Amino acid sequence: MLLKSLEFKNCYGQKVRISDIPVMAQDNPLYFKVSRRLQLFMMEIDRNPKKKVFSFRDHLKKHLKWPEYQSIYHTVELKNNA
């Protein structure tokens, strides 16, 4: 799973960082949902600038159903730590 982070300045001039954003292909069925959630999350941050560092993974964990969250952030477990 590839993750990216995003840094920008909000309307008050504060530097804000969002981490743990999943990189998804556009043909993925959950691509639209994740991109829309990211837009809503950025608007929420812009309105309430209390912190400077946010985790998109934690945001999705709170707002998505668990099976959808697992399908986005699934990790392949290796047998015998190989």
PDB file with one MODEL, atoms N, CA, C and O in Angstrom:
MODEL        1
ATOM      1  N   MET A   1       0.845  -1.171   0.000  1.00  0.00           N
ATOM      2  CA  MET A   1       0.000   0.000   0.000  1.00  0.00           C
ATOM      3  C   MET A   1       0.890   1.234   0.000  1.00  0.00           C
ATOM      4  O   MET A   1       1.740   1.396   0.876  1.00  0.00           O
ATOM      5  N   LEU A   2       0.695   2.086  -0.970  1.00  0.00           N
ATOM      6  CA  LEU A   2       1.414   3.349  -1.029  1.00  0.00           C
ATOM      7  C   LEU A   2       0.587   4.427  -0.344  1.00  0.00           C
ATOM      8  O   LEU A   2      -0.622   4.531  -0.552  1.00  0.00           O
ATOM      9  N   LEU A   3       1.249   5.212   0.462  1.00  0.00           N
ATOM     10  CA  LEU A   3       0.596   6.317   1.164  1.00  0.00           C
ATOM     11  C   LEU A   3       1.311   7.608   0.816  1.00  0.00           C
ATOM     12  O   LEU A   3       2.520   7.617   0.584  1.00  0.00           O
ATOM     13  N   LYS A   4       0.564   8.689   0.781  1.00  0.00           N
ATOM     14  CA  LYS A   4       1.171   9.989   0.525  1.00  0.00           C
ATOM     15  C   LYS A   4       0.721  10.961   1.596  1.00  0.00           C
ATOM     16  O   LYS A   4      -0.212  10.686   2.351  1.00  0.00           O
ATOM     17  N   SER A   5       1.392  12.100   1.656  1.00  0.00           N
ATOM     18  CA  SER A   5       0.991  13.148   2.588  1.00  0.00           C
ATOM     19  C   SER A   5       0.827  14.446   1.808  1.00  0.00           C
ATOM     20  O   SER A   5       1.373  14.602   0.715  1.00  0.00           O
ATOM     21  N   LEU A   6       0.080  15.358   2.376  1.00  0.00           N
ATOM     22  CA  LEU A   6      -0.254  16.604   1.710  1.00  0.00           C
ATOM     23  C   LEU A   6      -0.022  17.752   2.678  1.00  0.00           C
ATOM     24  O   LEU A   6      -0.473  17.708   3.822  1.00  0.00           O
ATOM     25  N   GLU A   7       0.680  18.779   2.220  1.00  0.00           N
ATOM     26  CA  GLU A   7       0.912  19.966   3.034  1.00  0.00           C
ATOM     27  C   GLU A   7       0.381  21.179   2.287  1.00  0.00           C
ATOM     28  O   GLU A   7       0.599  21.328   1.085  1.00  0.00           O
ATOM     29  N   PHE A   8      -0.319  22.042   3.012  1.00  0.00           N
ATOM     30  CA  PHE A   8      -0.860  23.263   2.416  1.00  0.00           C
ATOM     31  C   PHE A   8      -1.054  24.298   3.509  1.00  0.00           C
ATOM     32  O   PHE A   8      -0.943  23.990   4.696  1.00  0.00           O
ATOM     33  N   LYS A   9      -1.343  25.518   3.109  1.00  0.00           N
ATOM     34  CA  LYS A   9      -1.649  26.578   4.064  1.00  0.00           C
ATOM     35  C   LYS A   9      -3.150  26.809   4.048  1.00  0.00           C
ATOM     36  O   LYS A   9      -3.767  26.904   2.987  1.00  0.00           O
ATOM     37  N   ASN A  10      -3.731  26.899   5.241  1.00  0.00           N
ATOM     38  CA  ASN A  10      -5.169  27.127   5.322  1.00  0.00           C
ATOM     39  C   ASN A  10      -5.472  28.612   5.152  1.00  0.00           C
ATOM     40  O   ASN A  10      -4.572  29.404   4.875  1.00  0.00           O
ATOM     41  N   CYS A  11      -6.733  28.988   5.317  1.00  0.00           N
ATOM     42  CA  CYS A  11      -7.142  30.374   5.079  1.00  0.00           C
ATOM     43  C   CYS A  11      -6.550  31.341   6.104  1.00  0.00           C
ATOM     44  O   CYS A  11      -6.556  32.551   5.876  1.00  0.00           O
ATOM     45  N   TYR A  12      -6.041  30.835   7.225  1.00  0.00           N
ATOM     46  CA  TYR A  12      -5.424  31.688   8.243  1.00  0.00           C
ATOM     47  C   TYR A  12      -3.911  31.766   8.090  1.00  0.00           C
ATOM     48  O   TYR A  12      -3.242  32.425   8.886  1.00  0.00           O
ATOM     49  N   GLY A  13      -3.364  31.103   7.077  1.00  0.00           N
ATOM     50  CA  GLY A  13      -1.936  31.133   6.828  1.00  0.00           C
ATOM     51  C   GLY A  13      -1.137  30.108   7.601  1.00  0.00           C
ATOM     52  O   GLY A  13       0.092  30.129   7.555  1.00  0.00           O
ATOM     53  N   GLN A  14      -1.798  29.212   8.310  1.00  0.00           N
ATOM     54  CA  GLN A  14      -1.105  28.169   9.064  1.00  0.00           C
ATOM     55  C   GLN A  14      -0.787  26.990   8.136  1.00  0.00           C
ATOM     56  O   GLN A  14      -1.585  26.628   7.272  1.00  0.00           O
ATOM     57  N   LYS A  15       0.379  26.413   8.333  1.00  0.00           N
ATOM     58  CA  LYS A  15       0.769  25.246   7.556  1.00  0.00           C
ATOM     59  C   LYS A  15       0.114  24.008   8.154  1.00  0.00           C
ATOM     60  O   LYS A  15       0.239  23.752   9.351  1.00  0.00           O
ATOM     61  N   VAL A  16      -0.584  23.239   7.319  1.00  0.00           N
ATOM     62  CA  VAL A  16      -1.330  22.062   7.753  1.00  0.00           C
ATOM     63  C   VAL A  16      -0.798  20.855   6.989  1.00  0.00           C
ATOM     64  O   VAL A  16      -0.494  20.953   5.800  1.00  0.00           O
ATOM     65  N   ARG A  17      -0.686  19.716   7.672  1.00  0.00           N
ATOM     66  CA  ARG A  17      -0.202  18.488   7.045  1.00  0.00           C
ATOM     67  C   ARG A  17      -1.209  17.372   7.265  1.00  0.00           C
ATOM     68  O   ARG A  17      -1.650  17.131   8.389  1.00  0.00           O
ATOM     69  N   ILE A  18      -1.572  16.688   6.173  1.00  0.00           N
ATOM     70  CA  ILE A  18      -2.445  15.522   6.228  1.00  0.00           C
ATOM     71  C   ILE A  18      -1.607  14.335   5.795  1.00  0.00           C
ATOM     72  O   ILE A  18      -1.029  14.345   4.708  1.00  0.00           O
ATOM     73  N   SER A  19      -1.534  13.308   6.640  1.00  0.00           N
ATOM     74  CA  SER A  19      -0.730  12.133   6.325  1.00  0.00           C
ATOM     75  C   SER A  19      -1.611  10.910   6.135  1.00  0.00           C
ATOM     76  O   SER A  19      -2.811  10.953   6.404  1.00  0.00           O
ATOM     77  N   ASP A  20      -1.018   9.831   5.674  1.00  0.00           N
ATOM     78  CA  ASP A  20      -1.674   8.528   5.487  1.00  0.00           C
ATOM     79  C   ASP A  20      -2.804   8.567   4.459  1.00  0.00           C
ATOM     80  O   ASP A  20      -3.862   7.977   4.679  1.00  0.00           O
ATOM     81  N   ILE A  21      -2.587   9.254   3.343  1.00  0.00           N
ATOM     82  CA  ILE A  21      -3.568   9.282   2.259  1.00  0.00           C
ATOM     83  C   ILE A  21      -3.237   8.135   1.316  1.00  0.00           C
ATOM     84  O   ILE A  21      -2.122   8.079   0.798  1.00  0.00           O
ATOM     85  N   PRO A  22      -4.172   7.217   1.076  1.00  0.00           N
ATOM     86  CA  PRO A  22      -3.865   6.069   0.210  1.00  0.00           C
ATOM     87  C   PRO A  22      -3.802   6.484  -1.261  1.00  0.00           C
ATOM     88  O   PRO A  22      -4.582   7.320  -1.717  1.00  0.00           O
ATOM     89  N   VAL A  23      -2.866   5.888  -1.990  1.00  0.00           N
ATOM     90  CA  VAL A  23      -2.760   6.099  -3.428  1.00  0.00           C
ATOM     91  C   VAL A  23      -3.534   4.969  -4.089  1.00  0.00           C
ATOM     92  O   VAL A  23      -3.214   3.793  -3.911  1.00  0.00           O
ATOM     93  N   MET A  24      -4.562   5.340  -4.859  1.00  0.00           N
ATOM     94  CA  MET A  24      -5.428   4.341  -5.478  1.00  0.00           C
ATOM     95  C   MET A  24      -5.507   4.590  -6.972  1.00  0.00           C
ATOM     96  O   MET A  24      -5.368   5.724  -7.431  1.00  0.00           O
ATOM     97  N   ALA A  25      -5.729   3.533  -7.721  1.00  0.00           N
ATOM     98  CA  ALA A  25      -5.938   3.656  -9.159  1.00  0.00           C
ATOM     99  C   ALA A  25      -7.335   4.214  -9.412  1.00  0.00           C
ATOM    100  O   ALA A  25      -8.248   4.014  -8.611  1.00  0.00           O
ATOM    101  N   GLN A  26      -7.491   4.913 -10.530  1.00  0.00           N
ATOM    102  CA  GLN A  26      -8.789   5.524 -10.809  1.00  0.00           C
ATOM    103  C   GLN A  26      -9.866   4.504 -11.143  1.00  0.00           C
ATOM    104  O   GLN A  26     -11.054   4.815 -11.056  1.00  0.00           O
ATOM    105  N   ASP A  27      -9.480   3.300 -11.521  1.00  0.00           N
ATOM    106  CA  ASP A  27     -10.479   2.279 -11.812  1.00  0.00           C
ATOM    107  C   ASP A  27     -10.900   1.494 -10.570  1.00  0.00           C
ATOM    108  O   ASP A  27     -11.740   0.599 -10.661  1.00  0.00           O
ATOM    109  N   ASN A  28     -10.330   1.820  -9.421  1.00  0.00           N
ATOM    110  CA  ASN A  28     -10.701   1.179  -8.162  1.00  0.00           C
ATOM    111  C   ASN A  28     -12.111   1.634  -7.777  1.00  0.00           C
ATOM    112  O   ASN A  28     -12.411   2.824  -7.879  1.00  0.00           O
ATOM    113  N   PRO A  29     -12.986   0.718  -7.337  1.00  0.00           N
ATOM    114  CA  PRO A  29     -14.356   1.097  -6.984  1.00  0.00           C
ATOM    115  C   PRO A  29     -14.446   2.082  -5.814  1.00  0.00           C
ATOM    116  O   PRO A  29     -15.434   2.807  -5.697  1.00  0.00           O
ATOM    117  N   LEU A  30     -13.438   2.117  -4.958  1.00  0.00           N
ATOM    118  CA  LEU A  30     -13.478   3.022  -3.807  1.00  0.00           C
ATOM    119  C   LEU A  30     -12.739   4.342  -4.054  1.00  0.00           C
ATOM    120  O   LEU A  30     -12.621   5.160  -3.142  1.00  0.00           O
ATOM    121  N   TYR A  31     -12.249   4.554  -5.256  1.00  0.00           N
ATOM    122  CA  TYR A  31     -11.486   5.767  -5.572  1.00  0.00           C
ATOM    123  C   TYR A  31     -12.319   7.024  -5.353  1.00  0.00           C
ATOM    124  O   TYR A  31     -11.851   7.984  -4.740  1.00  0.00           O
ATOM    125  N   PHE A  32     -13.549   7.019  -5.851  1.00  0.00           N
ATOM    126  CA  PHE A  32     -14.411   8.195  -5.721  1.00  0.00           C
ATOM    127  C   PHE A  32     -14.726   8.490  -4.262  1.00  0.00           C
ATOM    128  O   PHE A  32     -14.708   9.649  -3.846  1.00  0.00           O
ATOM    129  N   LYS A  33     -15.014   7.455  -3.482  1.00  0.00           N
ATOM    130  CA  LYS A  33     -15.354   7.636  -2.074  1.00  0.00           C
ATOM    131  C   LYS A  33     -14.182   8.223  -1.296  1.00  0.00           C
ATOM    132  O   LYS A  33     -14.369   9.113  -0.465  1.00  0.00           O
ATOM    133  N   VAL A  34     -12.977   7.728  -1.562  1.00  0.00           N
ATOM    134  CA  VAL A  34     -11.800   8.219  -0.854  1.00  0.00           C
ATOM    135  C   VAL A  34     -11.489   9.651  -1.256  1.00  0.00           C
ATOM    136  O   VAL A  34     -11.171  10.475  -0.399  1.00  0.00           O
ATOM    137  N   SER A  35     -11.576   9.963  -2.549  1.00  0.00           N
ATOM    138  CA  SER A  35     -11.282  11.330  -2.988  1.00  0.00           C
ATOM    139  C   SER A  35     -12.316  12.315  -2.454  1.00  0.00           C
ATOM    140  O   SER A  35     -11.967  13.437  -2.086  1.00  0.00           O
ATOM    141  N   ARG A  36     -13.566  11.915  -2.409  1.00  0.00           N
ATOM    142  CA  ARG A  36     -14.612  12.789  -1.868  1.00  0.00           C
ATOM    143  C   ARG A  36     -14.422  13.000  -0.364  1.00  0.00           C
ATOM    144  O   ARG A  36     -14.586  14.114   0.133  1.00  0.00           O
ATOM    145  N   ARG A  37     -14.079  11.937   0.357  1.00  0.00           N
ATOM    146  CA  ARG A  37     -13.818  12.060   1.799  1.00  0.00           C
ATOM    147  C   ARG A  37     -12.626  12.977   2.062  1.00  0.00           C
ATOM    148  O   ARG A  37     -12.622  13.734   3.033  1.00  0.00           O
ATOM    149  N   LEU A  38     -11.617  12.909   1.195  1.00  0.00           N
ATOM    150  CA  LEU A  38     -10.457  13.782   1.346  1.00  0.00           C
ATOM    151  C   LEU A  38     -10.854  15.240   1.145  1.00  0.00           C
ATOM    152  O   LEU A  38     -10.400  16.110   1.888  1.00  0.00           O
ATOM    153  N   GLN A  39     -11.691  15.515   0.158  1.00  0.00           N
ATOM    154  CA  GLN A  39     -12.170  16.887  -0.061  1.00  0.00           C
ATOM    155  C   GLN A  39     -12.954  17.394   1.142  1.00  0.00           C
ATOM    156  O   GLN A  39     -12.747  18.523   1.589  1.00  0.00           O
ATOM    157  N   LEU A  40     -13.846  16.571   1.664  1.00  0.00           N
ATOM    158  CA  LEU A  40     -14.635  16.974   2.829  1.00  0.00           C
ATOM    159  C   LEU A  40     -13.743  17.182   4.053  1.00  0.00           C
ATOM    160  O   LEU A  40     -13.959  18.108   4.834  1.00  0.00           O
ATOM    161  N   PHE A  41     -12.750  16.326   4.214  1.00  0.00           N
ATOM    162  CA  PHE A  41     -11.824  16.430   5.335  1.00  0.00           C
ATOM    163  C   PHE A  41     -11.020  17.727   5.245  1.00  0.00           C
ATOM    164  O   PHE A  41     -10.800  18.391   6.258  1.00  0.00           O
ATOM    165  N   MET A  42     -10.583  18.089   4.042  1.00  0.00           N
ATOM    166  CA  MET A  42      -9.832  19.331   3.871  1.00  0.00           C
ATOM    167  C   MET A  42     -10.704  20.553   4.165  1.00  0.00           C
ATOM    168  O   MET A  42     -10.228  21.524   4.754  1.00  0.00           O
ATOM    169  N   MET A  43     -11.965  20.513   3.765  1.00  0.00           N
ATOM    170  CA  MET A  43     -12.864  21.629   4.079  1.00  0.00           C
ATOM    171  C   MET A  43     -13.108  21.724   5.577  1.00  0.00           C
ATOM    172  O   MET A  43     -13.188  22.825   6.122  1.00  0.00           O
ATOM    173  N   GLU A  44     -13.226  20.586   6.248  1.00  0.00           N
ATOM    174  CA  GLU A  44     -13.411  20.560   7.698  1.00  0.00           C
ATOM    175  C   GLU A  44     -12.189  21.139   8.412  1.00  0.00           C
ATOM    176  O   GLU A  44     -12.330  21.895   9.373  1.00  0.00           O
ATOM    177  N   ILE A  45     -11.011  20.792   7.952  1.00  0.00           N
ATOM    178  CA  ILE A  45      -9.777  21.320   8.533  1.00  0.00           C
ATOM    179  C   ILE A  45      -9.689  22.822   8.313  1.00  0.00           C
ATOM    180  O   ILE A  45      -9.263  23.562   9.199  1.00  0.00           O
ATOM    181  N   ASP A  46     -10.089  23.267   7.139  1.00  0.00           N
ATOM    182  CA  ASP A  46     -10.015  24.689   6.815  1.00  0.00           C
ATOM    183  C   ASP A  46     -10.937  25.522   7.709  1.00  0.00           C
ATOM    184  O   ASP A  46     -10.627  26.669   8.031  1.00  0.00           O
ATOM    185  N   ARG A  47     -12.069  24.939   8.105  1.00  0.00           N
ATOM    186  CA  ARG A  47     -13.000  25.664   8.978  1.00  0.00           C
ATOM    187  C   ARG A  47     -12.571  25.648  10.441  1.00  0.00           C
ATOM    188  O   ARG A  47     -12.829  26.610  11.163  1.00  0.00           O
ATOM    189  N   ASN A  48     -11.928  24.586  10.889  1.00  0.00           N
ATOM    190  CA  ASN A  48     -11.537  24.443  12.293  1.00  0.00           C
ATOM    191  C   ASN A  48     -10.034  24.217  12.410  1.00  0.00           C
ATOM    192  O   ASN A  48      -9.600  23.072  12.537  1.00  0.00           O
ATOM    193  N   PRO A  49      -9.233  25.272  12.369  1.00  0.00           N
ATOM    194  CA  PRO A  49      -7.765  25.106  12.388  1.00  0.00           C
ATOM    195  C   PRO A  49      -7.204  24.969  13.807  1.00  0.00           C
ATOM    196  O   PRO A  49      -6.502  25.863  14.278  1.00  0.00           O
ATOM    197  N   LYS A  50      -7.502  23.869  14.487  1.00  0.00           N
ATOM    198  CA  LYS A  50      -7.020  23.704  15.859  1.00  0.00           C
ATOM    199  C   LYS A  50      -5.693  22.976  15.923  1.00  0.00           C
ATOM    200  O   LYS A  50      -4.864  23.281  16.781  1.00  0.00           O
ATOM    201  N   LYS A  51      -5.474  22.019  15.031  1.00  0.00           N
ATOM    202  CA  LYS A  51      -4.231  21.258  15.013  1.00  0.00           C
ATOM    203  C   LYS A  51      -3.481  21.555  13.717  1.00  0.00           C
ATOM    204  O   LYS A  51      -4.015  22.189  12.807  1.00  0.00           O
ATOM    205  N   LYS A  52      -2.247  21.091  13.652  1.00  0.00           N
ATOM    206  CA  LYS A  52      -1.449  21.304  12.449  1.00  0.00           C
ATOM    207  C   LYS A  52      -1.190  20.022  11.679  1.00  0.00           C
ATOM    208  O   LYS A  52      -0.898  20.073  10.484  1.00  0.00           O
ATOM    209  N   VAL A  53      -1.290  18.869  12.339  1.00  0.00           N
ATOM    210  CA  VAL A  53      -1.030  17.586  11.692  1.00  0.00           C
ATOM    211  C   VAL A  53      -2.253  16.692  11.876  1.00  0.00           C
ATOM    212  O   VAL A  53      -2.757  16.526  12.986  1.00  0.00           O
ATOM    213  N   PHE A  54      -2.720  16.116  10.762  1.00  0.00           N
ATOM    214  CA  PHE A  54      -3.904  15.273  10.785  1.00  0.00           C
ATOM    215  C   PHE A  54      -3.597  13.948  10.113  1.00  0.00           C
ATOM    216  O   PHE A  54      -2.724  13.871   9.249  1.00  0.00           O
ATOM    217  N   SER A  55      -4.317  12.899  10.511  1.00  0.00           N
ATOM    218  CA  SER A  55      -4.182  11.593   9.893  1.00  0.00           C
ATOM    219  C   SER A  55      -5.472  11.263   9.150  1.00  0.00           C
ATOM    220  O   SER A  55      -6.544  11.172   9.748  1.00  0.00           O
ATOM    221  N   PHE A  56      -5.349  11.087   7.845  1.00  0.00           N
ATOM    222  CA  PHE A  56      -6.510  10.745   7.038  1.00  0.00           C
ATOM    223  C   PHE A  56      -6.979   9.325   7.347  1.00  0.00           C
ATOM    224  O   PHE A  56      -8.168   9.024   7.232  1.00  0.00           O
ATOM    225  N   ARG A  57      -6.064   8.465   7.735  1.00  0.00           N
ATOM    226  CA  ARG A  57      -6.409   7.090   8.104  1.00  0.00           C
ATOM    227  C   ARG A  57      -7.349   7.084   9.307  1.00  0.00           C
ATOM    228  O   ARG A  57      -8.337   6.349   9.314  1.00  0.00           O
ATOM    229  N   ASP A  58      -7.052   7.891  10.319  1.00  0.00           N
ATOM    230  CA  ASP A  58      -7.924   7.966  11.494  1.00  0.00           C
ATOM    231  C   ASP A  58      -9.286   8.533  11.137  1.00  0.00           C
ATOM    232  O   ASP A  58     -10.305   8.098  11.671  1.00  0.00           O
ATOM    233  N   HIS A  59      -9.304   9.500  10.237  1.00  0.00           N
ATOM    234  CA  HIS A  59     -10.564  10.093   9.802  1.00  0.00           C
ATOM    235  C   HIS A  59     -11.435   9.040   9.100  1.00  0.00           C
ATOM    236  O   HIS A  59     -12.632   8.936   9.371  1.00  0.00           O
ATOM    237  N   LEU A  60     -10.827   8.268   8.206  1.00  0.00           N
ATOM    238  CA  LEU A  60     -11.594   7.234   7.510  1.00  0.00           C
ATOM    239  C   LEU A  60     -12.058   6.145   8.468  1.00  0.00           C
ATOM    240  O   LEU A  60     -13.140   5.584   8.297  1.00  0.00           O
ATOM    241  N   LYS A  61     -11.249   5.847   9.465  1.00  0.00           N
ATOM    242  CA  LYS A  61     -11.627   4.822  10.437  1.00  0.00           C
ATOM    243  C   LYS A  61     -12.893   5.233  11.178  1.00  0.00           C
ATOM    244  O   LYS A  61     -13.711   4.382  11.528  1.00  0.00           O
ATOM    245  N   LYS A  62     -13.059   6.515  11.418  1.00  0.00           N
ATOM    246  CA  LYS A  62     -14.237   7.004  12.135  1.00  0.00           C
ATOM    247  C   LYS A  62     -15.473   7.112  11.240  1.00  0.00           C
ATOM    248  O   LYS A  62     -16.597   6.965  11.719  1.00  0.00           O
ATOM    249  N   HIS A  63     -15.274   7.369   9.942  1.00  0.00           N
ATOM    250  CA  HIS A  63     -16.399   7.715   9.086  1.00  0.00           C
ATOM    251  C   HIS A  63     -16.810   6.652   8.071  1.00  0.00           C
ATOM    252  O   HIS A  63     -17.850   6.797   7.428  1.00  0.00           O
ATOM    253  N   LEU A  64     -16.032   5.599   7.913  1.00  0.00           N
ATOM    254  CA  LEU A  64     -16.398   4.544   6.971  1.00  0.00           C
ATOM    255  C   LEU A  64     -16.802   3.281   7.722  1.00  0.00           C
ATOM    256  O   LEU A  64     -16.494   3.104   8.900  1.00  0.00           O
ATOM    257  N   LYS A  65     -17.490   2.424   7.012  1.00  0.00           N
ATOM    258  CA  LYS A  65     -17.796   1.112   7.571  1.00  0.00           C
ATOM    259  C   LYS A  65     -16.505   0.307   7.586  1.00  0.00           C
ATOM    260  O   LYS A  65     -15.627   0.507   6.747  1.00  0.00           O
ATOM    261  N   TRP A  66     -16.399  -0.603   8.544  1.00  0.00           N
ATOM    262  CA  TRP A  66     -15.161  -1.341   8.741  1.00  0.00           C
ATOM    263  C   TRP A  66     -14.740  -2.159   7.514  1.00  0.00           C
ATOM    264  O   TRP A  66     -13.554  -2.155   7.187  1.00  0.00           O
ATOM    265  N   PRO A  67     -15.645  -2.861   6.814  1.00  0.00           N
ATOM    266  CA  PRO A  67     -15.199  -3.608   5.627  1.00  0.00           C
ATOM    267  C   PRO A  67     -14.630  -2.695   4.529  1.00  0.00           C
ATOM    268  O   PRO A  67     -13.686  -3.076   3.836  1.00  0.00           O
ATOM    269  N   GLU A  68     -15.195  -1.503   4.371  1.00  0.00           N
ATOM    270  CA  GLU A  68     -14.662  -0.558   3.383  1.00  0.00           C
ATOM    271  C   GLU A  68     -13.284  -0.060   3.808  1.00  0.00           C
ATOM    272  O   GLU A  68     -12.377   0.063   2.985  1.00  0.00           O
ATOM    273  N   TYR A  69     -13.138   0.220   5.084  1.00  0.00           N
ATOM    274  CA  TYR A  69     -11.840   0.667   5.598  1.00  0.00           C
ATOM    275  C   TYR A  69     -10.774  -0.406   5.384  1.00  0.00           C
ATOM    276  O   TYR A  69      -9.656  -0.097   4.972  1.00  0.00           O
ATOM    277  N   GLN A  70     -11.114  -1.650   5.661  1.00  0.00           N
ATOM    278  CA  GLN A  70     -10.162  -2.750   5.482  1.00  0.00           C
ATOM    279  C   GLN A  70      -9.793  -2.936   4.017  1.00  0.00           C
ATOM    280  O   GLN A  70      -8.644  -3.247   3.703  1.00  0.00           O
ATOM    281  N   SER A  71     -10.756  -2.749   3.116  1.00  0.00           N
ATOM    282  CA  SER A  71     -10.436  -2.914   1.697  1.00  0.00           C
ATOM    283  C   SER A  71      -9.534  -1.796   1.186  1.00  0.00           C
ATOM    284  O   SER A  71      -8.790  -1.999   0.227  1.00  0.00           O
ATOM    285  N   ILE A  72      -9.587  -0.629   1.805  1.00  0.00           N
ATOM    286  CA  ILE A  72      -8.707   0.478   1.407  1.00  0.00           C
ATOM    287  C   ILE A  72      -7.313   0.270   1.957  1.00  0.00           C
ATOM    288  O   ILE A  72      -6.336   0.365   1.214  1.00  0.00           O
ATOM    289  N   TYR A  73      -7.199  -0.011   3.238  1.00  0.00           N
ATOM    290  CA  TYR A  73      -5.913  -0.124   3.906  1.00  0.00           C
ATOM    291  C   TYR A  73      -5.511  -1.577   4.150  1.00  0.00           C
ATOM    292  O   TYR A  73      -4.883  -1.882   5.164  1.00  0.00           O
ATOM    293  N   HIS A  74      -5.862  -2.459   3.247  1.00  0.00           N
ATOM    294  CA  HIS A  74      -5.509  -3.867   3.463  1.00  0.00           C
ATOM    295  C   HIS A  74      -3.998  -4.041   3.365  1.00  0.00           C
ATOM    296  O   HIS A  74      -3.334  -3.406   2.546  1.00  0.00           O
ATOM    297  N   THR A  75      -3.482  -4.899   4.203  1.00  0.00           N
ATOM    298  CA  THR A  75      -2.067  -5.224   4.164  1.00  0.00           C
ATOM    299  C   THR A  75      -1.923  -6.702   3.919  1.00  0.00           C
ATOM    300  O   THR A  75      -2.661  -7.510   4.482  1.00  0.00           O
ATOM    301  N   VAL A  76      -0.992  -7.049   3.095  1.00  0.00           N
ATOM    302  CA  VAL A  76      -0.757  -8.458   2.781  1.00  0.00           C
ATOM    303  C   VAL A  76       0.157  -9.016   3.867  1.00  0.00           C
ATOM    304  O   VAL A  76       1.277  -8.544   4.064  1.00  0.00           O
ATOM    305  N   GLU A  77      -0.341 -10.018   4.557  1.00  0.00           N
ATOM    306  CA  GLU A  77       0.459 -10.639   5.613  1.00  0.00           C
ATOM    307  C   GLU A  77       1.331 -11.728   5.003  1.00  0.00           C
ATOM    308  O   GLU A  77       0.856 -12.579   4.251  1.00  0.00           O
ATOM    309  N   LEU A  78       2.587 -11.684   5.334  1.00  0.00           N
ATOM    310  CA  LEU A  78       3.528 -12.667   4.825  1.00  0.00           C
ATOM    311  C   LEU A  78       3.605 -13.855   5.785  1.00  0.00           C
ATOM    312  O   LEU A  78       3.545 -13.688   7.003  1.00  0.00           O
ATOM    313  N   LYS A  79       3.736 -15.028   5.232  1.00  0.00           N
ATOM    314  CA  LYS A  79       3.840 -16.225   6.059  1.00  0.00           C
ATOM    315  C   LYS A  79       5.261 -16.338   6.601  1.00  0.00           C
ATOM    316  O   LYS A  79       6.235 -16.143   5.874  1.00  0.00           O
ATOM    317  N   ASN A  80       5.359 -16.649   7.857  1.00  0.00           N
ATOM    318  CA  ASN A  80       6.643 -16.876   8.534  1.00  0.00           C
ATOM    319  C   ASN A  80       7.599 -15.710   8.407  1.00  0.00           C
ATOM    320  O   ASN A  80       8.813 -15.900   8.333  1.00  0.00           O
ATOM    321  N   ASN A  81       7.054 -14.497   8.381  1.00  0.00           N
ATOM    322  CA  ASN A  81       7.847 -13.267   8.305  1.00  0.00           C
ATOM    323  C   ASN A  81       8.795 -13.255   7.104  1.00  0.00           C
ATOM    324  O   ASN A  81       9.898 -12.716   7.195  1.00  0.00           O
ATOM    325  N   ALA A  82       8.384 -13.830   6.006  1.00  0.00           N
ATOM    326  CA  ALA A  82       9.242 -13.894   4.819  1.00  0.00           C
ATOM    327  C   ALA A  82       9.151 -12.611   4.016  1.00  0.00           C
ATOM    328  O   ALA A  82       9.806 -12.483   2.981  1.00  0.00           O
TER     329      ALA A  82
ENDMDL
END
